[in-house]
């Protein structure tokens, strides 16, 4: 058999819409053209139907902004909604919903602050808020909040994080990632880094 004949023989039409293929010396299993023709549209239809459901689930999941608005009224020098309006102004703050992060330059009696959204393994939120001093260090006072009664967040025990406030340290909340960096007030040197693992903060070695 010549080269041209061998190439033509590699694809042979069989009765009942069956095809047999020989590729690189290996024989592929026969398949039914009619079955494939019916199955492919069904698979495409399932993919199209599933996409809106996935988007809807993501849309309903509360964001860092939603949780920020649920913080206690006394968390800042003004209501959270008022503070949010301020930080949305140009050069006044950052709203990064995708990474669960907010920050604010501060204004008047309100010191600068940052907010980072962490999640437990069961998807419950843990909101970290770190505020600075009016005329002193930024990122000085770290607090954590979880959902409570009445659709509001409540502050949880500070012992959830290994390093306490008022110990001569500052705290850098992550815009990306799940690690809080602890620095010394004097010299701004890194003392330690603690990563959230879905249950607790663990020191990175």
Residue pairs with C-beta under 8 A, 6 or more apart in sequence:
1 9
9 22
10 21
10 22
10 23
11 19
11 21
12 19
12 20
13 19
14 20
14 30
16 32
17 32
17 33
17 34
18 30
18 31
18 32
18 33
19 30
19 31
19 33
20 27
20 28
20 30
21 27
21 28
22 28
62 125
63 97
63 100
63 117
64 96
64 97
64 100
64 101
64 102
64 115
64 116
64 117
64 127
65 84
65 95
65 97
65 102
67 117
67 125
67 127
67 145
67 153
68 80
68 84
68 102
68 115
68 127
69 80
69 81
69 84
70 80
70 147
70 151
70 152
70 153
71 80
71 127
71 129
71 145
71 152
71 153
72 145
72 152
72 153
72 154
72 155
73 79
73 80
75 129
75 143
76 83
76 110
76 113
76 131
77 83
77 108
77 109
77 110
78 110
83 104
83 110
86 92
86 93
86 104
86 107
86 110
87 93
87 94
87 95
87 102
87 103
87 104
87 105
88 95
91 105
92 104
92 105
92 107
93 102
93 103
93 104
93 105
94 101
94 102
94 103
94 175
95 102
96 102
96 175
99 175
99 176
100 116
100 117
100 118
101 114
101 115
101 116
101 117
101 173
101 174
101 175
101 176
102 114
102 115
103 112
103 113
103 114
103 115
103 175
104 110
104 112
104 113
104 114
105 112
106 112
106 113
106 132
106 134
109 134
111 131
111 132
111 133
111 134
111 138
112 131
112 132
112 138
112 139
113 129
113 130
113 131
113 132
114 129
114 130
114 139
114 173
115 127
115 128
115 129
115 130
115 173
116 127
116 128
116 173
116 174
116 175
116 180
117 125
117 126
117 127
117 128
118 125
118 126
118 127
118 128
118 178
118 196
119 125
119 126
119 198
120 126
120 198
120 199
121 198
121 199
124 146
124 147
125 146
125 147
126 144
126 145
126 146
126 156
126 160
126 196
127 144
127 145
127 146
127 153
128 142
128 143
128 144
128 173
128 180
129 142
129 143
129 144
129 145
130 139
130 140
130 141
130 142
130 143
130 171
130 173
131 139
131 140
131 141
131 143
132 138
132 139
132 140
132 141
133 140
137 170
137 185
138 170
139 170
139 171
139 172
139 173
140 165
140 170
140 171
141 165
142 158
142 161
142 165
142 171
142 180
143 155
143 158
144 155
144 156
144 158
144 160
144 161
145 153
145 154
145 155
145 156
146 153
146 154
146 156
147 153
147 154
148 154
158 164
158 165
160 200
160 201
161 180
161 194
161 201
162 192
162 194
162 201
162 203
163 169
163 171
163 182
163 191
163 192
163 194
168 184
168 185
168 186
169 182
169 183
169 184
169 185
169 191
170 182
170 183
170 184
170 185
170 188
171 180
171 181
171 182
171 183
172 180
172 181
172 182
172 183
173 180
174 180
174 181
177 195
178 195
178 196
178 197
179 193
179 194
179 195
179 196
179 204
180 193
180 194
180 196
180 201
181 190
181 192
181 193
182 190
182 191
182 192
182 193
182 194
183 189
183 190
183 191
184 191
192 203
192 204
193 203
193 204
194 201
194 202
194 203
194 204
195 201
195 202
195 203
195 204
196 202
